[in-house]
Amino acid sequence: MDGFLHLDMLILILAAAVATFATRIGGYFLITRMKTIPPRLDAALNAVPAAVLTTLVAPNFYAGGPELKIAMAVALVVGLRFNVLTMLAAGWVVVMALRHGGGW
């Protein structure tokens, strides 16, 4: 690997670290300074987990093969009834079974 840590790459990594830290600590300081959280901000904060989950799942669903789509559908149904670990195990078992046993 020629030039693994060039100065510009190191600056980029440090800038990304500083930006990440600033947004996290800035949000913490902003929330701790408020006496009450406004309803719109509360609604926005409550929407963050769904937004993050969508950004992680949607690209994989559309870019993946049919075995991945089936496994995600099974994981969704299992997740409605059981805990997260059971949901992950069900999705993993289905995708592995389809890939290795189904010839996908």
C-alpha positions as CSV (number, residue, x, y, z in Angstrom):
1,M,0.0,0.0,0.0
2,D,1.8,3.0,-1.3
3,G,1.3,6.0,0.9
4,F,-1.1,4.5,3.4
5,L,-1.2,7.7,5.6
6,H,-0.7,10.7,3.5
7,L,-1.0,14.1,5.2
8,D,-4.3,14.8,3.4
9,M,-5.8,11.5,4.4
10,L,-4.8,12.2,8.0
11,I,-6.3,15.6,7.9
12,L,-9.5,14.2,6.4
13,I,-9.7,11.6,9.2
14,L,-9.1,14.2,11.9
15,A,-11.6,16.6,10.4
16,A,-14.3,13.8,10.3
17,A,-13.5,13.0,13.9
18,V,-13.8,16.6,15.0
19,A,-17.1,17.1,13.1
20,T,-18.6,13.9,14.6
21,F,-17.5,14.9,18.1
22,A,-18.8,18.5,17.7
23,T,-22.2,17.3,16.6
24,R,-22.5,14.8,19.4
25,I,-21.3,17.2,22.2
26,G,-23.2,20.1,20.6
27,G,-26.5,18.2,20.8
28,Y,-25.8,17.2,24.4
29,F,-25.1,20.8,25.5
30,L,-28.1,22.1,23.6
31,I,-30.5,19.6,25.3
32,T,-29.0,20.0,28.8
33,R,-29.4,23.8,28.6
34,M,-33.2,23.6,27.9
35,K,-35.6,23.5,30.8
36,T,-38.2,21.6,28.7
37,I,-37.9,20.1,25.2
38,P,-40.3,21.7,22.7
39,P,-42.8,19.3,21.2
40,R,-41.4,19.6,17.7
41,L,-37.9,18.8,18.8
42,D,-39.2,15.8,20.8
43,A,-41.0,14.5,17.7
44,A,-37.9,15.0,15.6
45,L,-35.7,13.1,18.2
46,N,-38.3,10.3,18.3
47,A,-38.1,10.0,14.5
48,V,-34.3,9.5,14.5
49,P,-34.3,5.7,15.2
50,A,-36.7,5.0,12.3
51,A,-34.7,7.2,10.0
52,V,-31.4,5.5,10.8
53,L,-33.0,2.0,10.5
54,T,-34.4,3.0,7.1
55,T,-31.1,4.2,5.8
56,L,-29.5,0.9,6.9
57,V,-32.1,-1.5,5.6
58,A,-33.5,0.1,2.4
59,P,-30.3,0.1,0.3
60,N,-29.6,-3.5,1.2
61,F,-33.2,-4.5,0.4
62,Y,-33.1,-3.0,-3.1
63,A,-29.5,-4.0,-3.9
64,G,-29.7,-7.5,-2.5
65,G,-30.8,-10.6,-4.2
66,P,-34.1,-12.4,-3.7
67,E,-32.7,-14.5,-0.8
68,L,-32.0,-11.3,1.1
69,K,-35.5,-9.9,0.4
70,I,-37.1,-13.1,1.7
71,A,-34.8,-13.1,4.8
72,M,-35.7,-9.5,5.5
73,A,-39.4,-10.2,5.2
74,V,-39.1,-13.2,7.5
75,A,-37.1,-11.1,10.0
76,L,-39.8,-8.5,9.9
77,V,-42.5,-10.9,10.7
78,V,-40.5,-12.6,13.4
79,G,-39.5,-9.2,14.9
80,L,-43.2,-8.3,15.3
81,R,-43.6,-11.2,17.7
82,F,-40.2,-12.0,19.3
83,N,-37.1,-10.1,20.6
84,V,-34.3,-8.6,18.5
85,L,-31.9,-11.6,18.9
86,T,-34.6,-14.0,17.6
87,M,-35.3,-11.7,14.7
88,L,-31.6,-11.5,13.7
89,A,-31.2,-15.3,14.1
90,A,-34.3,-16.0,11.9
91,G,-33.1,-13.6,9.2
92,W,-29.6,-15.1,9.2
93,V,-30.8,-18.7,9.1
94,V,-33.1,-18.0,6.2
95,V,-30.5,-16.1,4.1
96,M,-27.9,-18.8,4.8
97,A,-30.3,-21.6,4.1
98,L,-31.4,-20.0,0.8
99,R,-27.8,-19.2,-0.2
100,H,-26.3,-22.6,0.6
101,G,-29.2,-24.9,0.3
102,G,-31.3,-23.2,-2.3
103,G,-28.6,-22.5,-4.8
104,W,-29.2,-18.7,-4.8
